Amino acid sequence: MDMRRHGLLVYALSFFLVLLPGLAFAETSPVKRLALVLGNEAYTDLPPLKNALADANAMDAALRDVGFEVQLVRDADKSAMERALIDFRNKIEPESVVLVYYAGHGLQASEENFLVPIDARIADTMDLPLVAMSASQVLRQLEGTKAGSIIFILDACRDNPFLGKDGKTRSIGNGDSLSRGLARIASKHTGTLIAFSTSPGDVAQDGKGGNSPYTEALTAALRTPGQSIEAIFKDTRARVVEATGGQQIPWENSSLVRDVVLIPQAGGPKVVEATPCDLAAAHPSDPERVGPSVEYANLDPQIAVPACEAAVAGDPANMRFKTLLARAFDKAGRGEEAYKLNEVAMAAGNLAAYHNMGNLYRKGLGVKLDLAKAFELYLYAAERGHPEDQSNVGYMYFQGQGVVQDYGKARIWLEKAANQNWGAAYDKLGLIYLKGLDTKVDLKAAADNFQKGVDLGDRSAMVNLANLYKDGKGVEKDPKKAFDFYSRGARLGAVAAYVNLGNLYEEGRGVDKDLLQAAFWFTLASREGREDALEKLRATRAVLSEGDKEILQQRLDDWARGRFG
């Protein structure tokens, strides 16, 4: 039975991991590991579940194997669930590693996720806060303790709880607020890894065995010695993709600066520290990234190449270092050397290497330019959860690069990338709704997607949202907001923002008229090949005084030196 067809929420496993930067498992000071495992199966008013208790039992066993003290609660009503959470919270000691796992029915309504007790009677979605437990509230309860790390796992129902035996959906009040799939839940904790068994908005599969595909994969990965948390998720994702034929792709979002090894190998590290190579060349979407990421534009090969060459020499079997050195070689224009390193890492199954190789074929560096080959490599990584390559696949479908143009498929892949917080994907989704590409024109949806891209720092989304505010499309016309968003995009190097800022300063819209500032932005745009800006620059410079021209040159010099903003 294909669970993906159901329109109401049937939401699946999500895995929250919050690891504080200072966390380490030292021999002399062991950190306590505590887990609360809840499994609900015998529902009185909703359909009973098949695998919930089996999944809870599997997690109970796996967690005990990796050193957790586990409190197992089965078939709990709301009162029992609340008591269990209170009792568990009171056991938490400072710096403990804390994990809560829930298997059972789950519902998403109005962007909130609810864990459903076995005694819940739901006649209206407004009943949910009263008869079920809010997932975000559970997380807040845990965050209110002094735990060193927090892991929150939701392995919720993969079937529609309101689907009757006749195949028809039972009527429920305010049912329109119910949504398909799991809603993203954000945590403000420093060093956060968030993972779902499938992309937000999608549904997971029950599987053919005694456990869900994700729980089966996760419990196996947890028991693998020597794997860091990041590697555990990569392993889990690969297992799930293979088990479901690519129909279910687990989701993660990480800002970890240290990575803990749950079962260290003899002589191996318990905490994976970021090396100089990681700090110089780590890719934002690399599933094996350790430490903060480095945007390609900011990658300095003078620093990254020697740092990563030293890392590869010191640990030749480490594929992460090979892909980072390949990325540094790419930035240095050494395509053939990058190709060889990526080839080795690809053979070892490293997703970052597939991404790197796709980039080489996309721009013809070290290889003959081949967009179809680039698409093929991106697609391989995208199907295994690589967020940037999900965006790349969506963009190539959008543009018809290396593949037949298909806006419908573009939107599917862009939504997957957006659900992994990839800002550029939100920008392209905004364009799809703005232009009505394989869908109805929806200016509000366009504005919403652009705003989400802006929130994630995408410069193109900043320009596009500014355009909407300038013209009053999908939002109330507001030249000042347009100016603000153009300014943000300009500081990130968006050429279209340069031109628009020049226009606003020239016309005095959203900002005081200032021809000197207009000339500044027109100059930057003209340097990037914008002929329309060059024409305006000529006209603007013609009315500037010699003193203004000297000031203009000083500002341009400051910009070139990176002093601006």
Secondary structure, 3 states (H helix, E strand, C coil): CCHHHCCCCCCCCEEEEEECCCCCCECCECCCEEEEEEECCCCCCCCCCCCHHHHHHHHHHHHHHCCCEEEEEECCCHHHHHHHHHHHHHHCCCCCEEEEEEEECEEEECCEEEECCCCCCCCEHHHHHHHCEEHHHHHHHHHCCCCCEEEEEEEECCCCCCECCCCCECCCECHHHECCCCCCCCCCCCCEEEEECCCCCCCCCCCCCCCCHHHHHHHHHHCCCCCEHHHHHHHHHHHHHHHCCCCCCCEEEECCCCEEECCCCCCCCCEECCCHHHHHHCCCCCCCCCCCCCCHHHCCHHHHHHHHHHHHHHCCCCHHHHHHHHHHHHHCCCHHHHHHHHHHHHHCCCHHHHHHHHHHHHHCCCCCCCHHHHHHHHHHHHHCCCHHHHHHHHHHHHHCCCCCCCHHHHHHHHHHHHCCCCHHHHHHHHHHHHHCCCCCCCHHHHHHHHHHHHHCCCHHHHHHHHHHHHHCCCCCCCHHHHHHHHHHHHHCCCHHHHHHHHHHHHHCCCCCCCHHHHHHHHHHHHHCCCHHHHHHHHHHHCCCCHHHHHHHHHHHHHHHCCCCC
